[in-house]
Amino acid sequence: MTVLEVTREGGVLLLTLNRPAQRNALDRELTDALSAALDELDDDPSLHVGILAGNGPAFCAGTDLHEGVSPATDRGGEYGVVRRRRTRPLIAAVEGAALGGGMEVVLSCDLVVAGREARFGLPEVARGLVATCGGLFRAADRIPPAIAAELLLTGDPIGAERAHQVGLVNVLTDAGGALDGARALAARITRNSPDAVAASLRALHDSRGPAEAIGWTATDKAIATLASSPDPAEGIAAFFEKRAPRWGGGSFTA
């Protein structure tokens, strides 16, 4: 089975995550395939926009926990997309759940189209973890900080309608309509000058560069803080054993 379906639709490259039995969780194979496809999107002058979708009931459940850490590539960073300096716009077409690293993939995209039954969340704290792939700072960049704090501290997801209301989702469609909505949004982009679109995208990314650098430093500090905590191991064990975690006493101090 091909873990990533890649389809050209004129100047649009459609990338479909295809591990439905694993809720499109990202492992090494899928990360490498996604990174290679995004290299093609960036490097082929006949391509102008990318769409990222998921096959099956979920958009993406994030890192495959059998991996241990989030897989990364030299050019794209985590999942082949999170730290990539793209030259082409990337649209997320979200149906079902985009959770954890899946939400962080969405936050790495430039535009988001979602079906009404989509859900977005950063549940890492429920597993004794933190969002390591940009969620700690990109969530507050894309949506109001209070909503970002709710996602990061409760671990609870929000629905597509609320995500649209707070500005995460550009276009809200009926359930099952996200891909068609993303195609329509891509068509609005491809009618414009490719060079002007690329220059505008670069300016958007460059303007966020200093804040992103600070965000990655803060993320590294949060990861280091958890390195001596028993909570990550307990949270992951509880996930695989399908039970409630038994947390320790909370030894972290400022």
Secondary structure as UniProt FT lines:
FT   STRAND          4..9
FT   TURN            10..11
FT   STRAND          12..17
FT   HELIX           20..22
FT   TURN            23..24
FT   HELIX           28..43
FT   TURN            45..46
FT   STRAND          49..54
FT   TURN            65..66
FT   STRAND          72..73
FT   TURN            74..76
FT   STRAND          77..78
FT   TURN            79..83
FT   STRAND          90..94
FT   STRAND          97..99
FT   HELIX           101..108
FT   STRAND          111..115
FT   TURN            116..117
FT   STRAND          119..121
FT   HELIX           123..127
FT   TURN            132..134
FT   HELIX           135..142
FT   HELIX           145..154
FT   STRAND          158..159
FT   HELIX           160..165
FT   TURN            166..167
FT   STRAND          171..173
FT   TURN            175..176
FT   HELIX           178..190
FT   HELIX           194..226
FT   TURN            227..228
FT   HELIX           231..241
//
